[in-house]
């Protein structure tokens, strides 16, 4: 399966203002090969590493948008997750058990499951096209149904694997929350509320990452209280948990560049991630994800309290964040917890402007 990567490849070609025929000629491949890559019939993941590297470099030289090219890797990862779930192979480890997936990969998967355009592509100009052309790499309804059915089974079976199944269970359950059917929403709500003790636990525990993902998934389903409980009990006044939260954000938002095989990095490092990049990601997320406002606000507070110099590193970003925090503080629908943290964020930002 190579549908998502093929769709991203098509966007890259269009960003270079080339037709399929013109791009195939420029690349030195036959038209059928190029069309196979774009359609997913010939998955890009099957191209030899040297050929794939050359493809990227040539696309860049031909004028393709580098931001689109950057999404080829998460798109191929997403294709792999979809294929392994829809067509599982016995005695083969599921890719969700092998590494901690990133925000870009999650966005690619959501794009295929419900058509939600990834934020990285949302503001791209869409070129005019002749005839009916798919607007998203959306899976067919039968494939989506099979995907979620198998994913539910995967999430439940991972629990029986003990600690070895923690990562697979957490990530599979998180992706299950992308299912928007009423039956799935009901199932997810029951399933996620069952281990409520996870969210009620105080500070860092070996199941901290699972508790965080559970609370976030419930917020996506319209139940914000578990996330508020998690912030109060699983983050506040616990240095190890606050560090884990920032490490997770740093990885999720691209400040930690190295792939991570499990959740252990959240507790123990790495410590060399880029704080400015994280500040930028959290600021953007505060605009884009209103369901998680409390978590974004608390994380911004923790980042700025421990790095009070950050507002000086990017004055324009600081100005945008300051304006947004002012608007949020004027809003009467934010929680008392978010209001307290926002007031501290606003103070740190104002302190660095005077």
C-alpha positions in Angstrom: 0.0 0.0 0.0 1.4 3.4 -1.0 -1.6 5.6 -1.4 -0.6 8.4 1.0 3.0 8.7 -0.2 1.8 8.6 -3.8 -0.6 11.5 -3.1 2.2 13.5 -1.4 4.4 12.8 -4.5 1.6 14.2 -6.7 1.5 17.3 -4.6 5.3 17.6 -4.9 5.1 17.3 -8.7 2.3 19.9 -8.9 4.3 22.3 -6.7 7.0 22.1 -9.3 4.4 22.9 -12.0 5.0 19.7 -13.9 2.7 17.3 -15.6 3.0 13.5 -15.1 4.5 13.2 -18.6 6.9 16.1 -18.0 8.0 14.8 -14.6 8.5 11.3 -15.9 10.8 12.6 -18.7 12.7 14.8 -16.3 13.2 11.8 -14.0 14.2 9.5 -16.7 11.4 6.9 -15.9 8.6 5.7 -18.0 5.2 7.3 -17.6 3.6 4.0 -16.2 6.2 3.9 -13.4 5.5 7.5 -12.4 1.8 7.0 -12.5 2.2 3.8 -10.4 4.1 5.8 -7.8 1.4 8.5 -7.6 -1.5 6.1 -7.5 0.2 3.9 -4.9 0.1 0.8 -7.1 3.9 0.9 -7.0 4.6 2.0 -3.4 7.5 4.4 -3.1 8.6 2.4 0.0 9.6 -0.4 -2.5 12.0 1.9 -4.3 15.7 1.3 -3.5 17.2 3.7 -1.0 19.5 5.2 -3.6 16.7 5.6 -6.1 14.4 7.3 -3.5 17.2 9.7 -2.4 17.8 10.6 -6.1 14.1 11.1 -6.6 13.9 13.6 -3.7 17.0 15.5 -4.8 15.7 15.8 -8.4 12.3 17.0 -7.3 13.9 19.7 -5.1 16.1 20.8 -8.1 13.1 20.9 -10.3 11.4 23.3 -7.9 9.2 21.1 -5.7 8.1 22.6 -2.4 10.6 21.3 0.3 7.9 21.4 2.9 5.9 18.9 0.8 9.0 16.7 0.2 9.5 16.6 3.9 6.2 14.8 4.3 7.3 11.8 2.1 8.8 10.0 5.1 5.8 10.3 7.4 3.5 9.4 4.5 5.4 6.2 3.9 5.3 5.4 7.6 1.5 6.0 7.6 1.1 3.7 4.6 3.0 1.0 6.5 0.8 1.4 9.5 -2.4 1.2 7.3 -1.1 -1.8 5.4 0.0 -3.7 8.5 -3.4 -3.1 10.1 -5.6 -3.9 7.1 -3.6 -6.9 6.0 -1.9 -8.2 9.1 0.8 -10.9 8.8 1.2 -13.6 11.4 4.4 -13.5 13.4 5.2 -10.0 12.2 5.6 -7.2 14.7 3.1 -4.3 14.1 4.9 -1.0 13.2 3.1 0.7 16.0 5.0 -1.5 18.4 8.4 -0.6 16.8 8.7 3.1 17.3 7.0 6.2 18.7 5.2 7.8 15.8 5.3 11.5 15.2 2.6 14.2 14.7 3.3 14.3 10.9 2.7 10.5 10.7 -0.5 10.8 12.8 -1.7 13.6 10.5 -1.0 11.5 7.4 -3.0 8.6 8.9 -5.9 11.0 9.8 -5.8 12.3 6.3 -6.4 8.8 4.9 -9.1 7.9 7.4 -11.3 11.0 7.5 -9.9 13.5 4.9 -8.6 16.0 7.5 -5.9 18.0 5.6 -2.7 18.1 7.6 -1.9 21.6 9.0 1.4 21.5 7.1 -0.6 21.4 3.8 -3.7 23.4 4.8 -2.5 26.7 3.5 -1.0 25.4 0.2 -2.5 26.9 -3.0 -4.3 24.1 -4.9 -3.5 24.2 -8.6 -6.2 23.9 -11.1 -6.8 20.4 -12.5 -8.7 19.0 -15.4 -11.4 16.5 -14.7 -12.3 14.8 -11.3 -9.3 14.4 -9.1 -9.2 13.1 -5.5 -8.7 15.9 -3.0 -7.3 13.5 -0.3 -5.7 10.0 -0.1 -8.9 8.8 1.5 -9.3 5.1 2.1 -12.4 3.4 0.6 -15.1 2.9 3.2 -14.6 -0.9 3.3 -10.9 -0.5 4.0 -11.6 2.1 6.7 -14.0 -0.3 8.4 -11.5 -3.1 8.3 -8.7 -0.8 9.5 -10.6 0.2 12.6 -12.0 -3.2 13.3 -8.4 -4.7 13.2 -7.0 -1.8 15.2 -9.5 -2.3 18.0 -8.4 -6.0 18.1 -4.8 -4.9 18.1 -5.3 -2.5 20.9 -7.0 -5.1 23.1 -4.6 -7.9 22.3 -1.6 -5.6 23.1 -2.9 -5.5 26.7 -2.3 -9.2 27.1 1.4 -8.7 26.2 2.1 -6.9 29.4 4.8 -4.2 29.4 5.9 -5.3 25.9 2.6 -4.3 24.6 2.4 -0.8 26.2 3.5 1.2 23.2 1.4 -0.8 20.7 -1.7 -0.5 23.0 -1.2 3.3 23.5 -0.7 4.2 19.9 -3.4 1.8 18.5 -5.9 3.2 21.0 -5.0 6.8 20.1 -5.6 6.1 16.4 -8.9 4.4 17.2 -10.2 7.8 18.3 -10.1 8.9 14.7 -13.1 6.7 14.0 -16.1 9.1 13.9 -18.9 6.6 13.7 -21.4 6.6 16.7 -20.7 3.0 17.5 -16.9 3.6 17.6 -17.3 6.8 19.7 -19.4 4.8 22.2 -16.9 1.9 22.2 -13.9 4.3 22.6 -15.5 6.2 25.4 -16.2 3.0 27.4 -12.7 1.6 26.6 -10.9 4.7 27.5 -12.8 5.3 30.7 -12.2 1.7 31.9 -8.6 2.3 33.1 -9.5 5.6 34.7 -7.0 4.9 37.5 -4.3 5.6 35.0 -5.4 9.3 34.7 -6.0 9.5 38.5 -2.4 8.4 39.3 -0.2 11.2 40.6 3.0 12.2 38.9 5.3 10.0 36.9 4.4 6.3 36.6 5.5 3.6 34.1 2.0 4.1 32.5 2.3 7.9 32.3 2.4 8.0 28.5 -0.6 5.8 28.2 -2.5 8.0 30.7 -1.6 11.1 28.6 -2.7 9.6 25.3 -5.9 8.3 26.9 -6.8 11.8 28.3 -6.0 13.4 24.9 -8.1 10.9 23.0 -11.1 11.5 25.3 -10.8 15.2 24.8 -10.9 14.6 21.0 -14.1 12.7 21.6 -15.7 15.6 23.4 -14.9 14.8 27.1 -12.4 17.3 28.4 -12.5 16.4 32.1 -10.0 13.5 32.0 -7.5 15.8 30.4 -8.0 18.4 33.1 -7.6 15.6 35.7 -4.4 14.4 34.1 -2.9 17.9 34.1 -3.8 18.4 37.8 -2.6 14.9 38.9 -0.2 13.6 36.3 1.8 16.8 35.6 1.4 19.5 38.2 4.1 19.6 41.0 6.0 16.6 39.6 9.3 17.5 38.0 9.7 14.1 36.3 6.3 14.3 34.8 6.7 17.9 33.6 10.0 16.9 32.0 8.4 13.9 30.3 5.6 16.1 29.0 8.1 18.6 27.4 10.2 15.7 26.0 7.1 14.2 24.4 6.0 17.5 22.9 9.6 18.0 21.7 9.5 14.7 19.8 5.9 15.1 18.6 6.6 18.6 17.2 9.9 17.8 15.7 12.4 19.4 18.2 13.8 15.9 18.8 14.8 14.7 15.4 16.0 11.1 16.2 13.4 8.3 16.0 12.6 6.8 19.4 12.0 3.0 19.8 9.8 3.3 22.9 8.5 5.8 25.5 11.6 5.7 27.7 13.0 8.9 26.2 10.2 10.9 27.8 11.6 10.3 31.3 15.3 10.1 30.5 16.1 12.5 27.6 17.5 13.3 25.1 18.1 16.8 26.6 19.4 18.5 23.5 16.2 19.3 21.7 15.5 22.8 20.3 13.4 25.0 22.7 12.6 27.7 20.1 11.2 25.1 17.7 9.1 23.7 20.6 7.8 27.1 21.5 6.8 27.7 17.9 5.0 24.3 17.7 3.1 24.8 20.9 2.1 28.4 19.8 0.8 27.0 16.5 -1.0 24.2 18.3 -2.7 26.6 20.7 -4.4 28.1 17.6 -5.1 24.9 15.8 -6.4 22.5 18.5 -9.0 24.1 20.8 -9.9 20.7 22.3 -6.5 20.6 23.9 -6.1 24.2 25.0 -5.5 23.3 28.6 -2.6 20.9 27.8 -1.0 23.4 25.3 -1.3 26.3 27.9 0.2 24.2 30.7 3.0 23.0 28.5 3.8 26.6 27.4 3.9 27.6 31.0 6.3 24.8 31.9 8.5 25.6 28.9 8.7 29.3 29.6 9.2 29.0 33.3 12.2 26.8 32.8 13.5 28.8 29.8 12.7 32.4 30.6 15.0 33.6 27.9 12.9 32.1 25.1 10.7 35.1 24.3 13.8 37.0 23.4 14.8 34.4 20.8 11.9 35.1 18.4 10.3 38.5 19.0 7.7 38.1 16.2 6.6 34.7 17.6 6.5 36.2 21.1 4.3 39.0 19.9 1.8 36.6 18.3 1.7 34.4 21.4 1.2 37.5 23.6 -1.7 38.7 21.5 -3.3 35.2 21.6 -2.9 34.8 25.3 -4.6 38.2 25.8 -7.6 37.1 23.7 -7.8 33.8 25.6 -7.7 35.6 29.0 -10.6 37.8 27.8 -12.6 34.6 27.0 -14.9 33.4 29.7 -14.9 29.7 28.5 -11.4 28.7 29.5 -11.0 26.6 32.6 -9.7 28.1 35.9 -6.5 25.9 35.4 -5.9 27.4 32.0 -6.5 30.9 33.2 -3.9 30.5 36.0 -1.3 29.1 33.6 -2.1 31.7 30.9 -1.6 34.5 33.4 1.9 33.2 34.2 2.7 32.8 30.5 1.5 36.3 29.8 3.6 37.7 32.7 6.8 36.0 31.4 6.1 37.3 27.8 5.5 40.8 29.1 8.5 40.7 31.4 10.8 40.0 28.4 9.3 42.9 26.4 10.0 45.6 29.0 
